[in-house]
Amino acid sequence: MTWTVALAVAVAITASCAGDDSLRWGTYHSGLYFGVRSRTHPTHVSAGLLWTSANEDVSQLKHECSERDRLESYGWTKHNGRSFGQQTIRDRLNRMAIETTFLKPPAHDGS
């Protein structure tokens, strides 16, 4: 069986981030199985994970958290709230386990 995993990216022009640059990027995208977002104002960059079976139609895409997806489990198993996180998404119906990692490198010159 063939599976398709894609990264969905919604891009907006980024502006400089006021405040703490170490918080510019993070997993502050609630409601998604995996999502990252920039904290830039007035526009931001967002990215999230989408997946589906290649044998199903587009209506079976999984991206936003929903009980109808009937996942066995998902969520962060490790997360420091700032620069690191790991999670496992268990999709038993599609016989998949997706491991995601969020890792921010140390900042250089405030970026």
C-alpha positions as CSV (number, residue, x, y, z in Angstrom):
1,M,0.0,0.0,0.0
2,T,1.3,3.5,-0.9
3,W,1.0,6.4,1.5
4,T,1.4,10.1,0.8
5,V,2.8,12.5,3.4
6,A,2.9,16.2,2.5
7,L,3.9,19.4,4.3
8,A,1.4,22.1,3.8
9,V,2.8,25.6,3.9
10,A,0.9,28.8,4.0
11,V,3.3,31.6,3.5
12,A,2.9,35.3,4.2
13,I,5.5,38.0,4.1
14,T,7.3,38.0,7.5
15,A,8.0,41.2,9.4
16,S,10.5,41.6,12.2
17,C,9.5,40.0,15.5
18,A,9.1,42.4,18.4
19,G,10.3,41.0,21.7
20,D,12.1,37.7,22.4
21,D,13.6,36.4,19.2
22,S,13.9,32.9,20.8
23,L,10.1,32.7,20.6
24,R,9.9,33.7,16.9
25,W,9.2,30.1,15.8
26,G,7.3,27.5,17.7
27,T,4.5,25.0,17.9
28,Y,1.9,27.6,18.6
29,H,-0.6,26.3,16.2
30,S,-3.5,24.7,18.2
31,G,-6.0,22.4,16.6
32,L,-3.5,20.7,14.2
33,Y,-1.9,17.3,14.7
34,F,1.4,19.1,13.9
35,G,1.8,22.8,13.2
36,V,4.5,25.4,13.5
37,R,4.1,29.1,13.2
38,S,6.1,32.3,13.3
39,R,5.3,35.0,15.9
40,T,5.7,37.9,13.5
41,H,3.4,40.8,13.2
42,P,1.4,41.8,11.2
43,T,2.0,38.7,9.0
44,H,3.3,35.2,9.8
45,V,4.4,31.9,8.2
46,S,2.6,28.7,9.1
47,A,3.3,25.1,8.3
48,G,1.5,21.9,9.1
49,L,1.5,18.2,8.4
50,L,-1.1,16.5,6.1
51,W,-1.5,12.9,5.3
52,T,-3.8,10.4,3.6
53,S,-3.8,7.1,1.9
54,A,-3.1,7.1,-1.8
55,N,-6.1,4.8,-2.1
56,E,-8.6,7.2,-0.6
57,D,-10.1,10.5,-1.9
58,V,-9.1,13.9,-0.8
59,S,-11.9,14.1,1.8
60,Q,-9.8,11.7,3.9
61,L,-6.9,14.2,4.4
62,K,-5.9,14.4,8.0
63,H,-4.6,17.8,9.2
64,E,-6.9,19.4,11.8
65,C,-7.6,17.5,15.0
66,S,-10.9,15.7,14.7
67,E,-12.6,12.8,16.5
68,R,-13.9,11.5,13.2
69,D,-10.2,10.7,12.2
70,R,-10.3,8.0,14.9
71,L,-6.6,8.1,15.6
72,E,-5.3,5.7,18.2
73,S,-3.3,8.5,19.8
74,Y,-1.4,11.7,19.1
75,G,0.4,14.4,21.2
76,W,3.7,15.6,22.4
77,T,5.6,13.1,24.4
78,K,8.5,15.6,25.0
79,H,8.3,19.3,24.7
80,N,10.3,22.1,26.4
81,G,7.9,24.9,25.3
82,R,10.6,26.8,23.5
83,S,13.0,24.9,21.2
84,F,12.3,21.2,21.2
85,G,9.4,18.8,20.9
86,Q,8.7,15.2,19.9
87,Q,5.4,13.5,19.2
88,T,4.0,10.3,17.8
89,I,0.8,10.2,15.8
90,R,-0.8,6.7,15.6
91,D,-3.2,6.2,12.8
92,R,-4.3,2.6,13.2
93,L,-6.9,2.6,10.4
94,N,-4.2,3.5,7.9
95,R,-1.6,1.4,9.7
96,M,0.7,4.4,10.2
97,A,2.8,5.8,13.0
98,I,4.2,9.2,12.3
99,E,7.1,10.6,14.4
100,T,7.5,14.4,14.3
101,T,10.3,16.4,15.8
102,F,10.5,20.2,16.3
103,L,14.0,21.4,16.8
104,K,15.1,25.0,16.8
105,P,18.9,25.7,16.4
106,P,20.5,28.2,18.6
107,A,19.9,31.8,17.4
108,H,22.7,33.6,15.5
109,D,22.7,37.4,15.4
110,G,19.1,37.5,16.8
111,S,17.5,35.5,14.0
